[in-house]
Amino acid sequence: MSSNIDGLNAREQRLISEVGKIIGYSKQKAEEEGEVVRDFGIALIHNHYPLNDGEVLHEVSHVAGRVSVIRPVLEAELPDSSYVSVWTVDSQGATKAHRWCCD
């Protein structure tokens, strides 16, 4: 398994490089300003199956077992403590919640 960005085209490689610079800068500024420093990253969003109307992806972690499970749930049934952990960005730059975390 490769940890580099093999398999991406030149445009995708530039995108990851530029987004990485922005994330690094933001993290550095948060550290300098005494803010909470949170980790952000880049993920290739993909689907293994379609979601039904009203469904969203929800990640549940079982800390003792060191297992995380992502499953579809009805958005209306998300726990109150859930928060968006993955966003998608369209070609116009608009963001949309893609996955919620935790219970």
C-alpha positions as CSV (number, residue, x, y, z in Angstrom):
1,M,0.0,0.0,0.0
2,S,1.4,3.4,-1.0
3,S,1.1,6.4,1.2
4,N,2.0,8.9,-1.6
5,I,-0.4,10.3,-4.2
6,D,0.3,7.8,-6.9
7,G,-2.7,7.2,-9.2
8,L,-3.8,10.9,-9.2
9,N,-3.5,13.0,-12.2
10,A,-1.4,16.2,-12.3
11,R,-4.4,18.4,-11.5
12,E,-5.4,16.3,-8.5
13,Q,-1.8,16.3,-7.2
14,R,-1.7,20.1,-7.5
15,L,-5.1,20.3,-5.7
16,I,-3.8,18.2,-2.8
17,S,-0.6,20.2,-2.6
18,E,-2.5,23.5,-2.4
19,V,-5.1,22.3,0.0
20,G,-2.4,20.9,2.2
21,K,-0.7,24.3,2.3
22,I,-4.0,26.0,3.4
23,I,-4.6,23.4,6.1
24,G,-1.0,23.8,7.4
25,Y,-1.3,27.5,7.4
26,S,-4.6,27.4,9.3
27,K,-3.2,25.0,11.9
28,Q,-0.1,27.2,12.4
29,K,-2.3,30.3,12.9
30,A,-4.6,28.4,15.4
31,E,-1.4,27.4,17.4
32,E,-0.1,31.0,17.3
33,E,-3.4,32.4,18.5
34,G,-3.9,29.9,21.2
35,E,-7.0,28.4,19.6
36,V,-8.0,24.7,19.7
37,V,-6.0,23.0,17.0
38,R,-8.0,20.4,15.2
39,D,-6.8,18.0,12.5
40,F,-8.2,18.4,9.0
41,G,-7.2,16.3,6.0
42,I,-8.1,15.4,2.5
43,A,-10.2,12.4,1.5
44,L,-11.3,11.0,-1.8
45,I,-15.1,10.8,-1.5
46,H,-16.6,7.7,-3.0
47,N,-19.7,5.6,-2.7
48,H,-20.2,1.9,-2.5
49,Y,-24.0,2.1,-2.6
50,P,-26.6,4.9,-3.0
51,L,-28.3,6.4,0.0
52,N,-32.1,6.5,0.2
53,D,-34.0,9.8,0.6
54,G,-33.4,11.2,4.0
55,E,-30.4,9.0,4.8
56,V,-26.9,10.2,5.7
57,L,-23.7,8.4,6.7
58,H,-23.0,8.2,10.4
59,E,-19.8,7.0,12.0
60,V,-19.9,5.2,15.4
61,S,-16.7,4.3,17.2
62,H,-16.3,1.5,19.7
63,V,-13.2,2.7,21.5
64,A,-12.5,-0.4,23.6
65,G,-12.6,-2.6,20.5
66,R,-10.8,0.0,18.3
67,V,-13.4,-0.3,15.6
68,S,-15.3,2.5,13.7
69,V,-18.3,1.7,11.7
70,I,-20.0,4.0,9.1
71,R,-23.6,3.2,8.3
72,P,-26.6,4.9,6.8
73,V,-29.2,6.3,9.2
74,L,-32.1,8.6,8.7
75,E,-30.8,12.2,9.2
76,A,-33.8,12.8,11.6
77,E,-32.5,10.0,13.8
78,L,-29.0,11.3,14.3
79,P,-28.0,11.6,17.9
80,D,-28.0,15.2,19.2
81,S,-24.3,14.9,19.8
82,S,-23.5,14.2,16.2
83,Y,-21.5,16.6,14.1
84,V,-20.4,16.9,10.5
85,S,-17.0,15.4,10.1
86,V,-16.7,15.1,6.2
87,W,-17.9,17.7,3.7
88,T,-18.1,17.5,-0.1
89,V,-17.3,20.5,-2.3
90,D,-19.0,21.0,-5.6
91,S,-17.5,22.6,-8.7
92,Q,-18.8,26.0,-7.6
93,G,-17.1,25.8,-4.2
94,A,-20.3,25.1,-2.2
95,T,-19.9,22.6,0.7
96,K,-22.4,19.9,1.7
97,A,-22.3,17.7,4.8
98,H,-21.3,14.2,3.7
99,R,-20.7,12.2,6.9
100,W,-21.6,12.7,10.6
101,C,-19.7,11.5,13.6
102,C,-20.0,10.3,16.6
103,D,-22.4,9.1,19.2
